[in-house]
Amino acid sequence: MSLSHAEKLTSSTASKPTPFSAASITHHQNHEGSPDPRLGFSRAYSVSLSPHLIYARSNLVPALVSSKVYRQLEFLAVGSWWIYQPQEIRPQGVSEKGVNQGPPGQNTSLRRIPASREDVCADKSIDLRSTRSLMKALKLAADADAYLTTVNEHGNQSFPSFLASEYKIGPKLQAPLQSLTLSSAPPSKTTVGHAIPQLHKHLTSIGIFGPGFGAVTPKWGGLAEIAQVACRAGAVGGGVYVLNKGIESIDGPVQTPALPTIVEETGRLLSTVKLQGGDEVKARWIIGTPSTLRHCSDKDSEQHTVFAEVTHVTAIVSSSLTSLFPPPSEGSPPPGSIVVVLPPGTIGLPMSLDLADVPLVYLIIHSSDTGECPEGQTIIYTSTTLSHPSSSQFLFSAIKTFLSAVPNEPTAPDLLWTLAYTQHHSLPSPSSNPKPQQSSNVDSEDIERGPHCGIIRLQHLSPSLALDDNVLKDVRAVWERITLDDGDARGAFMQFEDRVGFGGEDDEDAS
């Protein structure tokens, strides 16, 4: 979104049902009490609502290749992972050597997280005994057979207790490993069933696209850029997409005399979908999320769904934060984003909160190389599943705490503009023992349930910070159901031939 589009978001959340609520924008003032002139014009920014990391092992990557869509996309490396640790709580076994100090007079530090086994071995700030323990844990997570066995045996155990009992890793040294799990739950509630598969994906992704990093971020606006390119691919292939046309009502299914052949061949009646603005379309299949299909929800479906609220804060910062964007290793490309983690206890909390209920705070920071902000600035994306009236203030506190600890900046980074909002997610009910390779969140009960036939409900995008593999698994499950009687289409999921006008030689000739 441009900044003006973000302004429209804040007004639309109050006037019509959307997955977003409580949106607000703040234009921060300079020291003279007037709007900061360093904030650029509206279209100089491309703020993302989905700044997810994409691991090299994500199932989206081969789909982008087989569909030829990758030709229209640019990706940038996710660089270093940093953890904020005040000096007084630095883990036992971690020395001051190699730790980046904050600005003069600040008793704070940002420490680079050793995000691979090679990093752990090379990090001289970790003593030998701690290095051995961390190496054993990472070796388990990287082993394809061992990690599955561990998940089956310890899936419901909390990750901190597992590290303590199996590897004698104490609470303070657990923070870097906990950071790599990207868990939105408090550490004590993060299970082995979540943490070990996430660590496995992180570790096995490193080196696939280049040395020293394992994840990328799309240029020009995160996952929204992938959605836009996918829409273009669909249009070139004969599809039609219309923006900003929600569903007002669904009637049917009804027999349509004008289309007897379609009904006869498929055995499926058609529903009439009335769109915003008065247009009507006939549909054999209607696919959407609970928010887009709210007109045809049913109580039975809602019983199998968990609703979660995630508070987000997006901030434009006046500095490029250059010291935090080094290449992660020799030969690595310049990173376009980094990850900063603030553990529980490093940020001031509202009085009513128990520290044990507080998750880690992740800051996903994008440089101007992403095309999302002007040169010399950065954009910080952060979110929390913490359910509290002061959740957004908690995130603002996290951002300010981080900015106060940024080293080697000629002037202190300032906030120029911030967007705060709440996003509502529908998630499948969690299983008692999570499996790392479940097939899909869409089962047969999600298809053709309710008063209308041919309606399929997908879950909202997961609040995870990395793109969830279940997104594409769900899409494939729906595609397989729709193409059930089409033998030619079966087995060709996301495999497109070269199309004139989309990424092939004809594009180059035309240009």
N, C-alpha and C positions, 0 to 999 in steps of 0.2 A: 504494500500500500504506500502511496505517497502520503505526506502529512495531511493533505486535505481529505484524502480517502479515510484516514484514521479519524478525522473529525466527524465524518459522516457515520462511522461505526459507533461512536459514542452516542449519537442521537438515535440511530436505528435500534440499538439495544433496548431503548426505553419505549419505542413505538410499535415494535412488532416482534413476534417470537423468533429468537435466534439461539444458537448454542452459546451466546455470549451475554453477559449481564454486568452491571455495575462498572461500566467503562468510564474512564475519566482521563483527561489530558492536562498536563501541567507544563506551561511555558516558564522555564526558570529564569529568574532575573539576574542581572550582573550585580556587581558590588555597588553600582550607583542606583539600584532599584528599578531599572528599566529592562525591557526584554533584551536578552543577550544577542548582540549583532552577529555573533559567530554562527548562529543557527541559519542554515542556508534556506533557499526557496523550497517550496513544497515538493516539486518533482526531482529535487536533488537527492531524495531519499526513497528507498524501497524497503519499507519495514515489513518483516515477515510475521505471519501468525503461526508458522510451522517451521521453525529453524532447527529441525531435527538433524542429528548426525546420521550419516549413512555409512555403515561399516562395509569394508571390502567383501566380507563374507555374507552380506545381505542378499536375500533372494531377489531383490529388485535389480541388482547389477546384471545378472545374465538375462533378465527380462528386457532391460533397456538395450542390451546388445542384440538379442534375437529379433526384437521389434524394430531395430534400426533407429530408435528414438534417440539414442545416445549422441547421434551426429548433431543434434540441435541443442545439446546441453554442454555446459562448462562446469567443471568441478574444481574445488580448491582443497588442499590438504588441511586437515585438522591438526594443528601443531602441538605444542607442549600442553601438558596437564599440570596445573598449579594447585597447591593447597595452602590455605591461609592458616598459620599457626602462630599465635602470640608466643614470644620467647619463653614465657613462664610456663606454658603447657606443652613445649616441644617434647616429643616422645623420648623416653629413656632409650638409650642406644643410638640416638641421632645427635651428632655434634653440630657445632655452629659452622663447621667447614663446609663451604659450598652452598650456604643458605643466603639467599638474596635478602638484604636488610631493607627495611622501609625507610622513609624519609628521616632525616636527622631529628632526633627528639621523640621519635615514635618507637615504642617498644613492641613492634610487630614485625612479621616476616612473611614473605611468600616463598614457598619452597617448591621446586619442581618435583612432581611425582615421578618416581621411576616406573614407567608404564609398560616395561617389558623385562624379561629376565636379563637381557643384556644391560639395560639401564640399572638394574639392581646390582649387578656385578661391578659396574663402573662407578657407582655412587659411593665415594669414599666417606661420606658423612654417616653411613650406616655401619655399625660394628659387625664383625665377622659372624658372631652368633646369630644376630638378627638377619643378616644376609642369608645364611643357610636356611633359616626358617621360612623366610619369604620365598626363596628359590624353590623349596619343596612344595609350597602351596601353589605357586605359579606353574610348576611342572605338572602337578595334578590337573589344574584347570586347562592346560594346553593339550593334554593327552585325550584323544577322542574316545577311547574305551574307558579310561579311568574316570573321566568326569561324569559319564553316563552312569557308571556303577555307583559313584558317590551320590549322585542325585537320587537314584533309586533307593539307596540305603539311608540317606540323611536329608531327604528333600524337605521335610517339615521342620528341621532343626534350625535355630537362628544362626545366621552366618557368624556373628561374633563368638558365640559359644563353640561353634565348630572350629574356628581358628584357634581358640584358646585350648580346647581339649585335644585336638589332633596335631597341632603344630606349635603349641606353647607360645603363640603370638599374643602379647598382652593388649589391653584395650587401646593404648595410645599408638601402638604401631599398626593397629588394624585400620586406622583412618585412610591411609593410601589405598589399601585393597578395597575397602568399602567404597571409596570414591569411584573406582573403575567399574563398579556394578551398575552405576547410573540408577540406583534405586530411589524411588520417590517415597519409600516408607522409612520410618525411623530405623537406625541401625539394629536395635533389638528386635524389630519386627521384619527385618529383611531375612528371608529364608535361604538356605543352601540351594533350594530348587530354583530360585531366581538368580542368586549371585554367581554360582559356578557356571551355568550356561552363558551368562553375560561375560564373565571373564574369559571363557573359552572363545567366544566370538571376538572379543577385543584382541586377545593374544594371537590368534590364528589369522587375523586380518592384517597384522603388521607386516609390511614388506611386499604385499601383493601389488600395490600401485606404486611403490617406491620405498626406499629405506627410511625407517624411523617412524612411520605413521601407519595407521590402519583404518582411518575413517576420513570421509570427505564431506563437504557441504556444497550444495548447488549454488552457482553464482546467480545473482540477480533476484534473490528473494526466496531461497529455501525450497521447500517442497511445492510451493505455489508455482515455481518455474517448471517443475516436472508436470504438474497438472495442466499448465498452459500448453506445453509442448505435446502432451498426450491428446488434448482437445484438437490441436492442429492435425495431428496424425489421424484422429478419427474423422475429421472433416475431409482430409485428402482421400481417405478410404471410403467416403460416401456417407458418413454420418452427419448429423446436424446437432449443434449445441447452441443453446440460447442462454445468455447470462442474465442473472437477476430476475428469473421467472419462477417463483415458487409455486407450489401446489396449493390451490384454494380448496378443492374438494375432489373426491373420487367417487364416481357412481358406477355401479355395474357389479358383475359383468352382465352384458346384455347381448342378445343376438343382433348382429348388424347385417341386414339384407344386402347392403352395398358391398360387403366383403365376405360372401359365403365361402369362397375358396379357401381363404386363410383359416376360417373357423373350422372348415371341414378337414383340411390337411393336418392341422395341429390338434384338433379336438379341444381347443381352448377358446373360451368365449373372451370377448373384449371388454375392457373397462374404459369408461370415459373419464378423462382427467381434465379438470378445469384449472387453467393456469392463471396466475395473477395478471390482470389486464383483460381477462375475458376470453382468451384463446382456449380452444378445446382440442385435445388429441385423443385418438383411440390407441390403446396399448394392450398387448398380450402379456407383457411383463412390466412390472413397476418395481424399481430397485432404489432404495434410499436408506437413510439413517433414521432413528426414532424422531429426530427433530424435523426432518423433511417429510416424514410419513405420519405426522401426529394426527392427521385426519382419519387414519384407519388403524390406530393402535388398539390392541386388545389386552385385557387384564392378564390373560394366560401368558402372553409374551413378556409383559412387564415383570411377572414373577421370576423369570429367569434372567433378569437384568439387574446389574448393580449400577447405581448412578453416583458419579463422583464429581466433585467440584475442584478445579485447579485455579489458583490465583496466579496471574501473570503480571510482570512489570517489564516493560521495554524502555530502555534509556539510551538517549544519544549523548555521547560524552565528547568533550572538547579536545581530547588528546588521542593520538594514534597508539599510545601505550607501546611504543616500539620495543622497549626492553623485554616485553613478555612475548614477543613474536619471533624468536630466533628459529632457524630451521631445526627440527627435532634431532637430526643427526647429519653427519657429513653426506653430501649428495642428495639431501632431501630438497624438494621444491619449497619456495617460500610459503608459509602457511597463510590461509585466509581467515582462520578462526582458531581460537584456543578455548580451553575449559579451565575455569577456576572453581575450586570447591571450598566452601566454608563449613566446617563440621559443627555439630551442635555444641553450644557452650562458648563459641567465639563471637556470637552476635547477641546483643541485648534482647531479652524476651519480655513479653507482657507478663505481669505478675501472676495471671491465672494459668500459665502454661507450665507443665512439667517437662523438664529437660528430656526425659525418656520418651516423650511423645513427639519430639522435634526431629524431622529428617534433615539430611545434609542439604545445603543450598548450593545449587550449581549455577554458575554464570557462564553462558555461552556467549563469547565475545567475538564479533565479526569486524574485520578491518575494512578499510575502504576498497581493498582489492575485490571484495565480494560485489561491488557495485551498489551497495545498500546505503552508502553515505559518502559525503565528500572526503577528499584526501585530507589527512590530518585529524580525522575524527574516527570514532568507533561506535558500534551499537552493542549494548549489553542486553541479552535476553535471559530472564530468570523466571522461575515459577516454583510453586510449592503446593503440595496437597494438604498442607496444614489447614485444618478447619478452625478458623478463629476470626472474629470481627476485625482483628488487627493484622491479618495476614499480609496485606499489601504494605503496611507500614514496616512489617518485619522484613520484607524483601527490600524496601528502600533502605533500611538500616544495613542490610547485607551489602548492597551496592556501595553505600558510603563508607562502610568499614573497609571494603576492598580498595576503593579509590585512595583512601588515606594511607594504604600500605604499598602503593605502587612505587617501585624504586626508580631512581635515575630520570625523573621527569623535571625539566627546567622550571615548570610551573605546575601547581597542583591541578589535576584534571577536574573539570567542572561538569555538572549536569546541565544540559541545554534544554532538553525536552524529554518528558516521560509519558508513557501510556500505561495505565493500570486497568485490568479487566479480569473478570471471572469467566472461565470456560467450563461448560457442562459436558461431561462425557457419559456415555452409556457403555458399560463393560459387561462381558459375560461373567456369570457367577464363578468365583474361583473354585477349582477342584481341591479336594482335600490333600492331594499330593501332586503338585504341578509337574508336568512332563515337559522337557525342553523341546520335543519334536512333535507336539500335537498337530493334528492335520489342519484344523480350521475351527474358527468360532462359529461358523455357519453350519448348522446341522439340518436334517430333513424337517424338523419341527419349525424352523424359521421360514420355510418355503410353503406358500399357499396356506398359511394359517390365517384365521380371521374371516371376516365377512366377504372378502374379495379374493378371487383366485389370482395367481400369478404375481403376488406381492412378496418381495424378498427384503428382509430387514438386515442391514449391515450394522455392525457396531461403529461408533464414532472412532476417530483416530485415537490410538492409545495416548495417554499423557506421558508415556515414556519419552526420554530425551533423545533416544535413538529410534529410527524408524523400526517399527515392530514387524517381524516377518509374517505375522498373522494377517497383516493388511493384504498382502498379495495372496496368501493362502485362502482368505475369504473370497477374494475376487475370483480366484480359480475355481473354488467350489461352486460359485454362482454360475460361472461360465460353463462348467461341466453340466450343471443341471439344465441350463437353457439349450445347450447343444446336444442334449441326451439322444435325440433322434436324428442328429446330423452326423452321419459317419464320416463325411469329408472333413468336418471341422474338428472332430475329436483328435486329440493328440497334437494339435497345432497351437497350443496356448501361447500367445504373445510371439508368434512367429509370423512376421509380415514380409512379404516380398517388397523389393524396391518399388517405390511409387513415384510417378512423375510429379515433380513439384514438392517433394519432401525428402531432402537430404541426399539425393542421388546426383548423378552427373548432370541431369537436366537442370537441377538448381544452379549448378556452377555455370552451365552454358547460358542460362537465362540472365544470370547476374553479369 
